[in-house]
Amino acid sequence: DAGVTQSPTHLIKTRGQQVTLRCSPKSGHDTVSWYQQALGQGPQFIFQYYEEEERQRGNFPDRFSGHQFPNYSSELNVNALLLGDSALYLCASSLALFGEQFFGPGTRLTVL
Amino acid sequence: AQSVAQPEDQVNVAEGNPLTVKCTYSVSGNPYLFWYVQYPNRGLQFLLKYITGDNLVKGSYGFEAEFNKSQTSFHLKKPSALVSDSALYFCAVRDMATGGSYIPTFGRGTSLIVHP
């Protein structure tokens, strides 16, 4: 039974560029949430997708956008990258909005 | 609003000794509480959760946590620490109140260092 997978593992971008991160949920899960974990901090909620719609959003600017596909996989897009966007980006999947979340290994984004 | 506090940035313990990692929470309704562990450059791994029932919850790798409603605490414990337990530990809370967010709020994390 495959768990949550994320790609790529690591990514290096420069300021002003755009990036797309990908997540495949655990088998049987239909909801995907994205978190940003800055160095020395706990995960901060970005947004959650269910039935291909954004259901909840944390305190992140519109530069952060996402998408969920019919197979429940999801993408996180960040435009106009800033140095402060450097972080570990975690994807978590669950069964429905209120289900227990299972986390992927994360994508380490470095913005130079 | 819901919040979590992990008052210790770092906990040091000798191998074989008991360990405690502290967590306090704030919610308007009943809490749904979690502990996760994170190893370097890895995602979060679930350790245990509390929804209702017994105040002492047993989880993975010999860890347990004690829910104390009056003190709004959910401390993580292990009777005998291993060097391999050294990692970053996160407490998280969800508010079970009607209309509460489905999204857990995480603490800042506590670095556990177990010395040989």
Interface residues (C-beta under 8 A of the other chain):
Chain A: V4 Q6 S33 G40 Q41 G42 P43 Q44 F45 Q48 Q56 G58 L88 L90 A92 L97 F98 E100 Q101 F102 F103 G104 P105 G106 R108
Chain B: V4 Y36 N41 R42 G43 L44 Q45 F46 K49 F90 A92 S101 Y102 I103 P104 T105 F106 G107 R108 G109
